[in-house]
Amino acid sequence: MTHCTLLEMQDFTLWAKMKERGALLSFDLEITARCNNACRHCYINLPAADREARSKELTLQEISSIADQAVALGALWVLISGGEPLLREDFEEIYMLLKRKGLLVSVFTNATLIRDEHIVLFKKYPPRDIEITVYGATEETYERVTGCPGSFIAFTNGLNRLLDAGVKVRLKAMAIRSNFHELPAIAAFCCTHTKDYFRFDPQLHLRFDGNKERNQLIKSERLTPEEIVALEKADKDRFASLRKRCNTLINDAVAHRGCDHLFHCGLGNGSFTIGYDGTFRLCSSLWAPETIYDLRRGTLREAWEEFVPQVRDMRSTRPEYLENCCICPIVNLCLWCPAHAYLETGKLDTPIEYFCQVARARAAAIQEATPSSPVLGNAQHSA
Amino acid sequence: MDITLDQICVTSEDVVARVIEDELIIVPLASGIGDMDDELYTMNETGRAIWSRLDGEKTLQSIADDLAEEFSAAPEVIEKDLLGLITELVRRKMVIVHKENAPQ
């Protein structure tokens, strides 16, 4: 008789059970909005010395309480992110308290602040993984993006120390104007340092704090739709996946296509985000005040069980939305969603022309490669 | 290590046991627990009954006696299963044998 069974995560039938009933699986925990870098494209990187931001950060005790509540709701994964999480002096305590509650912990970091104590910690108590963004393959490009002299050498030192210690590291890149010329070299850098498939993200969204100057900078870093599509087409695996999944990127079970609901994605289904100041958001990009719940005034269970359904049920009466994005047959190829619309315009239900252009360029590329695609047949009418 | 029924065992502090969707899930905390990355463990009903009794006070014999009564099973069958599971869990460092009861 077998009493104890070893499980590999992807084979775990428990996930299917939990997904089926929309149970909580994971959450993101932004432990700070501050960062030691000042990346041009970043939506959440207040200065490291920002006192106001620091004063609003969740305390260790508050994080412990929220984690207890999340564990009670069944959460198994947590992603520690920021800002730069290693800026918090109590990072190790936060990390261990989450581990000791039985959570599988991942960390997003720029790796520039990795110290001896982090290596000791991660070796003894391994994270599920550490994800690091590679902003450039050379000092010049990397530091043009980060705006921080010395950051490239700090990054390579931190990365090498993690890899030498055998910590599971995953690398990824943002494809932006400032590093566009160097993307092949960034891909090569990533592929020589880890065995992962190289992942890049060309879709920049605007800042959580609405900072106009920084938003202009982010817009200036956006690639053109043609450049994005050219990058995606050049990556054969990625493009094949896009072609294969372009009809299924949005889950039909929750989409309610053609109705007046605002949210047609998996928002608040199995996961949520905790902001540095104790705010509960249904996804990391959703910052509209009417969609945010303050955990300093209520419980996580109230947020999850009562507030999430309210947000998911939000409707639109704006013809611009109802006659465009809401029924768009290529919305699956689009960065558009109410969260990003809010960041761009202050409204949850306004189309964004740049996103439309990217979606149309992708649709045209897929159409060219797959003339029989039914979705893209419809897209011709939409565009 | 040979595990015997006169020993006392306790669950390791380097794992966390959680009940999710009515399943007992064992989450390794530290490196060296188990054999591979990204692993979790779950246990069946008997395994769960054994795990919950590993309190660092009861001998394995006492646990086997409890289980034979609870599951109305032959003691020799329970004892064999218990020793098999504990041996496996000790090998994976998920359970430790109390020092005073450990074989010299």
HADDOCK unambig.tbl for C-alpha pairs under 7 A between the chains (distance, minus, plus):
assign (segid A and resid 3 and name CA) (segid B and resid 43 and name CA) 5.38 0.50 0.50
assign (segid A and resid 3 and name CA) (segid B and resid 44 and name CA) 5.20 0.50 0.50
assign (segid A and resid 3 and name CA) (segid B and resid 46 and name CA) 6.38 0.50 0.50
assign (segid A and resid 3 and name CA) (segid B and resid 47 and name CA) 4.59 0.50 0.50
assign (segid A and resid 3 and name CA) (segid B and resid 85 and name CA) 6.69 0.50 0.50
assign (segid A and resid 4 and name CA) (segid B and resid 41 and name CA) 6.75 0.50 0.50
assign (segid A and resid 4 and name CA) (segid B and resid 42 and name CA) 5.92 0.50 0.50
assign (segid A and resid 4 and name CA) (segid B and resid 43 and name CA) 4.42 0.50 0.50
assign (segid A and resid 4 and name CA) (segid B and resid 44 and name CA) 6.61 0.50 0.50
assign (segid A and resid 4 and name CA) (segid B and resid 47 and name CA) 6.22 0.50 0.50
assign (segid A and resid 5 and name CA) (segid B and resid 41 and name CA) 5.57 0.50 0.50
assign (segid A and resid 5 and name CA) (segid B and resid 42 and name CA) 5.39 0.50 0.50
assign (segid A and resid 5 and name CA) (segid B and resid 43 and name CA) 5.99 0.50 0.50
assign (segid A and resid 6 and name CA) (segid B and resid 39 and name CA) 6.77 0.50 0.50
assign (segid A and resid 6 and name CA) (segid B and resid 40 and name CA) 6.17 0.50 0.50
assign (segid A and resid 6 and name CA) (segid B and resid 41 and name CA) 4.70 0.50 0.50
assign (segid A and resid 6 and name CA) (segid B and resid 42 and name CA) 6.75 0.50 0.50
assign (segid A and resid 7 and name CA) (segid B and resid 39 and name CA) 5.69 0.50 0.50
assign (segid A and resid 7 and name CA) (segid B and resid 40 and name CA) 5.17 0.50 0.50
assign (segid A and resid 7 and name CA) (segid B and resid 41 and name CA) 5.49 0.50 0.50
assign (segid A and resid 8 and name CA) (segid B and resid 38 and name CA) 6.44 0.50 0.50
assign (segid A and resid 8 and name CA) (segid B and resid 39 and name CA) 5.22 0.50 0.50
assign (segid A and resid 8 and name CA) (segid B and resid 40 and name CA) 6.63 0.50 0.50
assign (segid A and resid 9 and name CA) (segid B and resid 38 and name CA) 6.48 0.50 0.50
assign (segid A and resid 9 and name CA) (segid B and resid 39 and name CA) 6.50 0.50 0.50
assign (segid A and resid 74 and name CA) (segid B and resid 20 and name CA) 5.89 0.50 0.50
assign (segid A and resid 99 and name CA) (segid B and resid 29 and name CA) 6.42 0.50 0.50
assign (segid A and resid 100 and name CA) (segid B and resid 16 and name CA) 6.80 0.50 0.50
assign (segid A and resid 102 and name CA) (segid B and resid 16 and name CA) 5.19 0.50 0.50
assign (segid A and resid 102 and name CA) (segid B and resid 18 and name CA) 6.93 0.50 0.50
assign (segid A and resid 102 and name CA) (segid B and resid 27 and name CA) 5.89 0.50 0.50
assign (segid A and resid 123 and name CA) (segid B and resid 31 and name CA) 6.96 0.50 0.50
assign (segid A and resid 124 and name CA) (segid B and resid 30 and name CA) 5.60 0.50 0.50
assign (segid A and resid 124 and name CA) (segid B and resid 31 and name CA) 5.45 0.50 0.50
assign (segid A and resid 125 and name CA) (segid B and resid 29 and name CA) 5.91 0.50 0.50
assign (segid A and resid 125 and name CA) (segid B and resid 30 and name CA) 4.34 0.50 0.50
assign (segid A and resid 125 and name CA) (segid B and resid 31 and name CA) 5.72 0.50 0.50
assign (segid A and resid 126 and name CA) (segid B and resid 30 and name CA) 6.49 0.50 0.50
assign (segid A and resid 126 and name CA) (segid B and resid 31 and name CA) 6.14 0.50 0.50
assign (segid A and resid 128 and name CA) (segid B and resid 38 and name CA) 6.90 0.50 0.50
